[in-house]
Amino acid sequence: MRATFVLGRIAGVRVGVHWSVLLIFGIIAFGLSQGRLPETYPGRGWAVYWAAGLCTAVIFFASLLAHELAHAVVARRNGVEVDDIVLWLLGGAARLRSEASSPGRELRIAGVGPLVSLLLGGLFALATWLLDLASVSGVVVEMAAWLAGINVLLAVFNALPAAPLDGGRLLRAFLWWRTGDRLRATAGATAAGRVFGWLLVVLGLVAFMRTGTFGGLWLALIGWFLITAATAEGRQAQLRGVLAGVPVRDAMTPEPLTVPAATTVADFLTGARYRYRHLAFPVTEDGATLGLLTTDNARKVPQAEANAVTVRDVMVPLSQTTVVEPDSPLADLLPRMEPGAEHRVLVMDHGRLAGIVSLSDVSRTVTWLMDNAGRRGGP
């Protein structure tokens, strides 16, 4: 899940928001301002209800961010780097660069999220009680009560033992500790996630057919998300098992063709060296790598300006490109890779460009490894 726009950095972690957040934000604000708040405390103006609904939705997403930041901070303290945090339709996700090195570290990283949500639920419950004692407006008290309930619900839901929920990672930590096999533990957690997801889909559809309410469809949607995410996590775990011990240098395209930064877009698009070979090229200047140029980005430049615009102007800067070393584990790189030419990975060896890696390179490596394993296991 890629962020539509970046909010900034908190505790050194890049925080982004996906466009789908607007949908759930609107649902929460509308549901509170037009449903729960006027039903519980009627007689206020519409502006009061809308202000309270919007404010509650903002605080809710701040609570989600606190949940994910807790994962990120504890992950870093346990030797796992964090790429970013993205808030989206069904909550948030902290993208880790690698996996925990032991069941204990996995337990700490996964368990802190639900604990933070539970703590926030308790704090909002305390605030509800104190605000009520102080005879503050009932609308404000109801806002705090809703936030208390939703954070406790978030903690309980995330603690369920099913991948990709935090509880699924807790289950994986336990199975990993019992069996000593991280791959088998992941398979067990993802199987639990798929079963739980199908259960939610069935319950949601039954509820919708009986009541005709939107809540049933929402439950089914959450279930379908869990099935999809758990299946993807299981496949990625299998790939990581196949790629265990394989360095990036074994999958990269060595010494890739580069484009000088001063080259105009027109020369790049018409140059025989670049026209039919690749979809992305490293951009260099005086031996230093500056970024990554994609053919699509170059073609977006209006033809009338192509002779004046250089590839430096349309490249993806090195700071926004994934960079690894040749001896880095390929399995640890896999979670950070995404489809698209702009997501090619540059391989740098002590500041020198050594190669480039795409998902197709990884796919070829996996195929080669599995074919060789099949031959060794054959008659």
Contacts in CASP RR format, 6 or more apart in sequence:
PFRMAT RR
TARGET T0000
AUTHOR 0000-0000-0000
METHOD contacts of the structure
MODEL  1
MRATFVLGRIAGVRVGVHWSVLLIFGIIAFGLSQGRLPETYPGRGWAVYW
AAGLCTAVIFFASLLAHELAHAVVARRNGVEVDDIVLWLLGGAARLRSEA
SSPGRELRIAGVGPLVSLLLGGLFALATWLLDLASVSGVVVEMAAWLAGI
NVLLAVFNALPAAPLDGGRLLRAFLWWRTGDRLRATAGATAAGRVFGWLL
VVLGLVAFMRTGTFGGLWLALIGWFLITAATAEGRQAQLRGVLAGVPVRD
AMTPEPLTVPAATTVADFLTGARYRYRHLAFPVTEDGATLGLLTTDNARK
VPQAEANAVTVRDVMVPLSQTTVVEPDSPLADLLPRMEPGAEHRVLVMDH
GRLAGIVSLSDVSRTVTWLMDNAGRRGGP
1 18 0 8 1.000
1 86 0 8 1.000
1 88 0 8 1.000
1 93 0 8 1.000
2 18 0 8 1.000
2 86 0 8 1.000
2 338 0 8 1.000
3 16 0 8 1.000
3 17 0 8 1.000
3 18 0 8 1.000
3 84 0 8 1.000
3 86 0 8 1.000
4 16 0 8 1.000
4 17 0 8 1.000
4 18 0 8 1.000
4 19 0 8 1.000
5 16 0 8 1.000
5 17 0 8 1.000
6 14 0 8 1.000
6 15 0 8 1.000
6 16 0 8 1.000
6 17 0 8 1.000
7 15 0 8 1.000
7 16 0 8 1.000
7 17 0 8 1.000
8 14 0 8 1.000
8 15 0 8 1.000
8 16 0 8 1.000
9 15 0 8 1.000
10 65 0 8 1.000
10 69 0 8 1.000
11 69 0 8 1.000
11 72 0 8 1.000
11 73 0 8 1.000
13 69 0 8 1.000
13 72 0 8 1.000
13 82 0 8 1.000
13 84 0 8 1.000
13 85 0 8 1.000
13 94 0 8 1.000
14 83 0 8 1.000
14 84 0 8 1.000
14 85 0 8 1.000
15 65 0 8 1.000
15 84 0 8 1.000
15 85 0 8 1.000
15 86 0 8 1.000
15 87 0 8 1.000
16 84 0 8 1.000
16 85 0 8 1.000
16 86 0 8 1.000
16 87 0 8 1.000
17 86 0 8 1.000
17 87 0 8 1.000
17 88 0 8 1.000
18 86 0 8 1.000
18 87 0 8 1.000
18 88 0 8 1.000
18 89 0 8 1.000
20 88 0 8 1.000
20 89 0 8 1.000
21 61 0 8 1.000
21 87 0 8 1.000
21 88 0 8 1.000
21 89 0 8 1.000
23 89 0 8 1.000
24 89 0 8 1.000
24 90 0 8 1.000
24 91 0 8 1.000
25 57 0 8 1.000
25 61 0 8 1.000
26 57 0 8 1.000
28 53 0 8 1.000
28 56 0 8 1.000
28 57 0 8 1.000
28 60 0 8 1.000
29 50 0 8 1.000
29 53 0 8 1.000
29 54 0 8 1.000
29 56 0 8 1.000
29 57 0 8 1.000
31 53 0 8 1.000
32 49 0 8 1.000
32 52 0 8 1.000
32 53 0 8 1.000
32 56 0 8 1.000
32 57 0 8 1.000
32 143 0 8 1.000
32 146 0 8 1.000
33 46 0 8 1.000
33 49 0 8 1.000
33 50 0 8 1.000
33 52 0 8 1.000
33 53 0 8 1.000
33 54 0 8 1.000
34 49 0 8 1.000
36 142 0 8 1.000
36 146 0 8 1.000
37 44 0 8 1.000
37 49 0 8 1.000
37 52 0 8 1.000
37 53 0 8 1.000
37 139 0 8 1.000
37 142 0 8 1.000
37 143 0 8 1.000
38 44 0 8 1.000
38 49 0 8 1.000
40 138 0 8 1.000
40 142 0 8 1.000
41 137 0 8 1.000
41 138 0 8 1.000
41 139 0 8 1.000
41 142 0 8 1.000
44 139 0 8 1.000
48 139 0 8 1.000
49 139 0 8 1.000
52 139 0 8 1.000
52 140 0 8 1.000
52 142 0 8 1.000
52 143 0 8 1.000
53 143 0 8 1.000
55 143 0 8 1.000
56 143 0 8 1.000
56 146 0 8 1.000
56 147 0 8 1.000
59 143 0 8 1.000
59 147 0 8 1.000
60 147 0 8 1.000
60 150 0 8 1.000
61 87 0 8 1.000
63 117 0 8 1.000
63 120 0 8 1.000
63 147 0 8 1.000
63 150 0 8 1.000
63 151 0 8 1.000
63 154 0 8 1.000
64 87 0 8 1.000
64 91 0 8 1.000
64 92 0 8 1.000
64 154 0 8 1.000
65 85 0 8 1.000
65 87 0 8 1.000
66 116 0 8 1.000
66 120 0 8 1.000
67 92 0 8 1.000
67 113 0 8 1.000
67 116 0 8 1.000
67 117 0 8 1.000
67 154 0 8 1.000
67 158 0 8 1.000
68 85 0 8 1.000
68 87 0 8 1.000
68 92 0 8 1.000
68 93 0 8 1.000
68 94 0 8 1.000
68 113 0 8 1.000
69 85 0 8 1.000
69 94 0 8 1.000
70 112 0 8 1.000
70 113 0 8 1.000
70 115 0 8 1.000
70 116 0 8 1.000
71 94 0 8 1.000
71 109 0 8 1.000
71 110 0 8 1.000
71 112 0 8 1.000
71 113 0 8 1.000
71 166 0 8 1.000
72 82 0 8 1.000
72 85 0 8 1.000
72 94 0 8 1.000
74 108 0 8 1.000
74 109 0 8 1.000
74 112 0 8 1.000
75 81 0 8 1.000
75 82 0 8 1.000
75 94 0 8 1.000
75 96 0 8 1.000
75 100 0 8 1.000
75 109 0 8 1.000
76 82 0 8 1.000
78 100 0 8 1.000
78 105 0 8 1.000
78 108 0 8 1.000
78 109 0 8 1.000
79 101 0 8 1.000
79 105 0 8 1.000
80 96 0 8 1.000
80 97 0 8 1.000
80 98 0 8 1.000
80 99 0 8 1.000
80 100 0 8 1.000
80 105 0 8 1.000
80 109 0 8 1.000
81 96 0 8 1.000
81 97 0 8 1.000
81 98 0 8 1.000
82 94 0 8 1.000
82 95 0 8 1.000
82 96 0 8 1.000
82 97 0 8 1.000
83 95 0 8 1.000
83 96 0 8 1.000
83 97 0 8 1.000
83 336 0 8 1.000
84 94 0 8 1.000
84 95 0 8 1.000
85 92 0 8 1.000
85 93 0 8 1.000
85 94 0 8 1.000
85 95 0 8 1.000
86 92 0 8 1.000
86 93 0 8 1.000
86 95 0 8 1.000
90 222 0 8 1.000
90 225 0 8 1.000
95 335 0 8 1.000
95 336 0 8 1.000
96 109 0 8 1.000
96 335 0 8 1.000
97 332 0 8 1.000
97 335 0 8 1.000
97 336 0 8 1.000
98 329 0 8 1.000
98 332 0 8 1.000
98 335 0 8 1.000
99 106 0 8 1.000
99 182 0 8 1.000
99 240 0 8 1.000
99 332 0 8 1.000
100 106 0 8 1.000
100 109 0 8 1.000
103 173 0 8 1.000
103 174 0 8 1.000
103 176 0 8 1.000
103 177 0 8 1.000
103 180 0 8 1.000
104 173 0 8 1.000
104 177 0 8 1.000
106 169 0 8 1.000
106 172 0 8 1.000
106 173 0 8 1.000
106 176 0 8 1.000
107 170 0 8 1.000
107 173 0 8 1.000
107 174 0 8 1.000
109 169 0 8 1.000
110 166 0 8 1.000
110 167 0 8 1.000
110 168 0 8 1.000
110 169 0 8 1.000
110 170 0 8 1.000
110 173 0 8 1.000
111 159 0 8 1.000
111 166 0 8 1.000
111 167 0 8 1.000
111 169 0 8 1.000
111 170 0 8 1.000
113 155 0 8 1.000
113 158 0 8 1.000
113 166 0 8 1.000
114 154 0 8 1.000
114 155 0 8 1.000
114 156 0 8 1.000
114 158 0 8 1.000
114 159 0 8 1.000
114 166 0 8 1.000
114 167 0 8 1.000
115 155 0 8 1.000
117 151 0 8 1.000
117 152 0 8 1.000
117 154 0 8 1.000
117 155 0 8 1.000
117 158 0 8 1.000
118 151 0 8 1.000
118 152 0 8 1.000
118 155 0 8 1.000
120 147 0 8 1.000
120 151 0 8 1.000
121 147 0 8 1.000
121 148 0 8 1.000
121 149 0 8 1.000
121 151 0 8 1.000
121 152 0 8 1.000
121 155 0 8 1.000
122 148 0 8 1.000
122 151 0 8 1.000
122 152 0 8 1.000
124 144 0 8 1.000
124 145 0 8 1.000
124 147 0 8 1.000
124 148 0 8 1.000
124 149 0 8 1.000
124 151 0 8 1.000
125 144 0 8 1.000
125 145 0 8 1.000
125 148 0 8 1.000
125 149 0 8 1.000
125 152 0 8 1.000
127 144 0 8 1.000
127 148 0 8 1.000
128 141 0 8 1.000
128 144 0 8 1.000
128 145 0 8 1.000
128 148 0 8 1.000
131 140 0 8 1.000
131 141 0 8 1.000
131 144 0 8 1.000
132 138 0 8 1.000
132 141 0 8 1.000
157 165 0 8 1.000
158 165 0 8 1.000
158 166 0 8 1.000
158 167 0 8 1.000
159 165 0 8 1.000
159 166 0 8 1.000
159 167 0 8 1.000
159 170 0 8 1.000
160 167 0 8 1.000
160 168 0 8 1.000
160 196 0 8 1.000
161 167 0 8 1.000
161 168 0 8 1.000
161 170 0 8 1.000
161 171 0 8 1.000
161 189 0 8 1.000
161 192 0 8 1.000
162 168 0 8 1.000
162 171 0 8 1.000
162 189 0 8 1.000
162 192 0 8 1.000
162 193 0 8 1.000
162 195 0 8 1.000
162 196 0 8 1.000
162 197 0 8 1.000
162 226 0 8 1.000
162 230 0 8 1.000
163 169 0 8 1.000
163 171 0 8 1.000
163 172 0 8 1.000
163 186 0 8 1.000
163 189 0 8 1.000
163 190 0 8 1.000
163 192 0 8 1.000
163 193 0 8 1.000
163 229 0 8 1.000
163 230 0 8 1.000
163 233 0 8 1.000
163 234 0 8 1.000
164 193 0 8 1.000
164 226 0 8 1.000
164 229 0 8 1.000
164 230 0 8 1.000
164 233 0 8 1.000
165 193 0 8 1.000
165 226 0 8 1.000
168 189 0 8 1.000
168 192 0 8 1.000
168 193 0 8 1.000
169 189 0 8 1.000
171 185 0 8 1.000
171 188 0 8 1.000
171 189 0 8 1.000
171 192 0 8 1.000
172 182 0 8 1.000
172 185 0 8 1.000
172 186 0 8 1.000
172 188 0 8 1.000
172 189 0 8 1.000
173 185 0 8 1.000
174 185 0 8 1.000
175 184 0 8 1.000
175 185 0 8 1.000
175 188 0 8 1.000
175 189 0 8 1.000
176 182 0 8 1.000
176 185 0 8 1.000
179 185 0 8 1.000
183 237 0 8 1.000
183 238 0 8 1.000
183 240 0 8 1.000
183 241 0 8 1.000
186 233 0 8 1.000
186 234 0 8 1.000
186 237 0 8 1.000
187 234 0 8 1.000
187 237 0 8 1.000
189 230 0 8 1.000
190 230 0 8 1.000
190 231 0 8 1.000
190 233 0 8 1.000
190 234 0 8 1.000
190 237 0 8 1.000
191 230 0 8 1.000
192 230 0 8 1.000
193 226 0 8 1.000
193 227 0 8 1.000
193 230 0 8 1.000
194 226 0 8 1.000
194 227 0 8 1.000
194 230 0 8 1.000
194 231 0 8 1.000
196 223 0 8 1.000
196 226 0 8 1.000
197 222 0 8 1.000
197 223 0 8 1.000
197 224 0 8 1.000
197 226 0 8 1.000
197 227 0 8 1.000
197 230 0 8 1.000
198 223 0 8 1.000
198 227 0 8 1.000
199 223 0 8 1.000
200 219 0 8 1.000
200 220 0 8 1.000
200 222 0 8 1.000
200 223 0 8 1.000
200 226 0 8 1.000
201 220 0 8 1.000
201 223 0 8 1.000
201 224 0 8 1.000
201 227 0 8 1.000
203 216 0 8 1.000
203 219 0 8 1.000
203 220 0 8 1.000
204 215 0 8 1.000
204 216 0 8 1.000
204 217 0 8 1.000
204 219 0 8 1.000
204 220 0 8 1.000
205 216 0 8 1.000
205 220 0 8 1.000
207 213 0 8 1.000
207 215 0 8 1.000
207 216 0 8 1.000
207 219 0 8 1.000
208 215 0 8 1.000
208 216 0 8 1.000
208 217 0 8 1.000
208 220 0 8 1.000
236 334 0 8 1.000
236 335 0 8 1.000
239 331 0 8 1.000
239 334 0 8 1.000
239 366 0 8 1.000
240 331 0 8 1.000
240 334 0 8 1.000
241 331 0 8 1.000
242 366 0 8 1.000
242 369 0 8 1.000
242 370 0 8 1.000
243 329 0 8 1.000
243 330 0 8 1.000
243 331 0 8 1.000
243 334 0 8 1.000
243 362 0 8 1.000
243 365 0 8 1.000
243 366 0 8 1.000
243 369 0 8 1.000
244 329 0 8 1.000
244 331 0 8 1.000
245 329 0 8 1.000
245 330 0 8 1.000
245 331 0 8 1.000
246 329 0 8 1.000
246 330 0 8 1.000
246 331 0 8 1.000
246 365 0 8 1.000
246 369 0 8 1.000
247 326 0 8 1.000
247 327 0 8 1.000
247 328 0 8 1.000
247 329 0 8 1.000
247 330 0 8 1.000
248 324 0 8 1.000
248 325 0 8 1.000
248 326 0 8 1.000
248 327 0 8 1.000
248 328 0 8 1.000
248 329 0 8 1.000
248 330 0 8 1.000
248 333 0 8 1.000
248 345 0 8 1.000
248 347 0 8 1.000
248 357 0 8 1.000
249 326 0 8 1.000
249 327 0 8 1.000
249 347 0 8 1.000
249 354 0 8 1.000
250 330 0 8 1.000
250 365 0 8 1.000
251 330 0 8 1.000
251 357 0 8 1.000
251 361 0 8 1.000
251 362 0 8 1.000
251 364 0 8 1.000
251 365 0 8 1.000
252 326 0 8 1.000
252 347 0 8 1.000
252 354 0 8 1.000
252 355 0 8 1.000
252 356 0 8 1.000
252 357 0 8 1.000
252 361 0 8 1.000
253 355 0 8 1.000
253 356 0 8 1.000
253 357 0 8 1.000
253 358 0 8 1.000
253 361 0 8 1.000
254 354 0 8 1.000
254 355 0 8 1.000
255 353 0 8 1.000
255 354 0 8 1.000
255 355 0 8 1.000
256 278 0 8 1.000
256 281 0 8 1.000
256 282 0 8 1.000
256 353 0 8 1.000
256 355 0 8 1.000
256 356 0 8 1.000
257 273 0 8 1.000
257 274 0 8 1.000
257 277 0 8 1.000
257 278 0 8 1.000
257 281 0 8 1.000
258 281 0 8 1.000
258 282 0 8 1.000
258 283 0 8 1.000
258 284 0 8 1.000
258 289 0 8 1.000
258 353 0 8 1.000
259 268 0 8 1.000
259 274 0 8 1.000
259 281 0 8 1.000
259 282 0 8 1.000
259 283 0 8 1.000
259 284 0 8 1.000
259 293 0 8 1.000
259 311 0 8 1.000
260 283 0 8 1.000
260 284 0 8 1.000
260 285 0 8 1.000
260 311 0 8 1.000
261 283 0 8 1.000
261 284 0 8 1.000
261 285 0 8 1.000
261 290 0 8 1.000
261 310 0 8 1.000
261 311 0 8 1.000
261 312 0 8 1.000
261 315 0 8 1.000
262 285 0 8 1.000
262 310 0 8 1.000
262 312 0 8 1.000
263 310 0 8 1.000
263 311 0 8 1.000
264 306 0 8 1.000
264 307 0 8 1.000
264 308 0 8 1.000
264 309 0 8 1.000
264 310 0 8 1.000
264 311 0 8 1.000
265 298 0 8 1.000
265 301 0 8 1.000
265 305 0 8 1.000
265 306 0 8 1.000
265 307 0 8 1.000
265 309 0 8 1.000
265 310 0 8 1.000
265 311 0 8 1.000
265 313 0 8 1.000
265 314 0 8 1.000
266 306 0 8 1.000
266 307 0 8 1.000
268 274 0 8 1.000
268 293 0 8 1.000
268 298 0 8 1.000
268 311 0 8 1.000
269 275 0 8 1.000
269 295 0 8 1.000
269 298 0 8 1.000
269 299 0 8 1.000
269 306 0 8 1.000
274 281 0 8 1.000
274 295 0 8 1.000
278 295 0 8 1.000
279 294 0 8 1.000
279 295 0 8 1.000
279 296 0 8 1.000
279 340 0 8 1.000
279 341 0 8 1.000
280 292 0 8 1.000
280 293 0 8 1.000
280 294 0 8 1.000
280 295 0 8 1.000
280 341 0 8 1.000
280 342 0 8 1.000
280 344 0 8 1.000
280 356 0 8 1.000
280 358 0 8 1.000
281 292 0 8 1.000
281 293 0 8 1.000
282 289 0 8 1.000
282 291 0 8 1.000
282 292 0 8 1.000
282 293 0 8 1.000
282 346 0 8 1.000
282 353 0 8 1.000
282 356 0 8 1.000
283 289 0 8 1.000
283 290 0 8 1.000
283 291 0 8 1.000
283 292 0 8 1.000
283 293 0 8 1.000
283 311 0 8 1.000
283 312 0 8 1.000
283 315 0 8 1.000
284 290 0 8 1.000
284 353 0 8 1.000
285 312 0 8 1.000
289 318 0 8 1.000
289 346 0 8 1.000
289 348 0 8 1.000
289 351 0 8 1.000
289 353 0 8 1.000
290 312 0 8 1.000
290 315 0 8 1.000
290 317 0 8 1.000
290 318 0 8 1.000
291 315 0 8 1.000
291 316 0 8 1.000
291 317 0 8 1.000
291 318 0 8 1.000
291 321 0 8 1.000
291 346 0 8 1.000
292 315 0 8 1.000
292 316 0 8 1.000
292 318 0 8 1.000
292 321 0 8 1.000
292 342 0 8 1.000
292 344 0 8 1.000
292 346 0 8 1.000
293 311 0 8 1.000
293 314 0 8 1.000
293 315 0 8 1.000
293 316 0 8 1.000
294 316 0 8 1.000
294 341 0 8 1.000
294 342 0 8 1.000
295 341 0 8 1.000
296 341 0 8 1.000
296 342 0 8 1.000
297 314 0 8 1.000
297 315 0 8 1.000
297 316 0 8 1.000
297 342 0 8 1.000
298 311 0 8 1.000
298 314 0 8 1.000
300 314 0 8 1.000
301 309 0 8 1.000
301 314 0 8 1.000
316 342 0 8 1.000
318 346 0 8 1.000
321 344 0 8 1.000
321 345 0 8 1.000
321 346 0 8 1.000
322 333 0 8 1.000
322 336 0 8 1.000
322 337 0 8 1.000
322 343 0 8 1.000
322 345 0 8 1.000
322 346 0 8 1.000
323 345 0 8 1.000
323 346 0 8 1.000
323 347 0 8 1.000
323 348 0 8 1.000
324 333 0 8 1.000
324 345 0 8 1.000
324 346 0 8 1.000
324 347 0 8 1.000
324 348 0 8 1.000
324 357 0 8 1.000
325 347 0 8 1.000
325 348 0 8 1.000
325 349 0 8 1.000
326 347 0 8 1.000
326 349 0 8 1.000
326 354 0 8 1.000
326 355 0 8 1.000
330 362 0 8 1.000
330 365 0 8 1.000
333 345 0 8 1.000
333 357 0 8 1.000
334 362 0 8 1.000
336 345 0 8 1.000
337 343 0 8 1.000
337 345 0 8 1.000
337 357 0 8 1.000
337 359 0 8 1.000
337 362 0 8 1.000
338 359 0 8 1.000
339 359 0 8 1.000
340 359 0 8 1.000
341 358 0 8 1.000
344 356 0 8 1.000
344 357 0 8 1.000
344 358 0 8 1.000
345 356 0 8 1.000
345 357 0 8 1.000
345 358 0 8 1.000
346 353 0 8 1.000
346 355 0 8 1.000
346 356 0 8 1.000
347 353 0 8 1.000
347 354 0 8 1.000
347 355 0 8 1.000
347 356 0 8 1.000
347 357 0 8 1.000
348 354 0 8 1.000
END
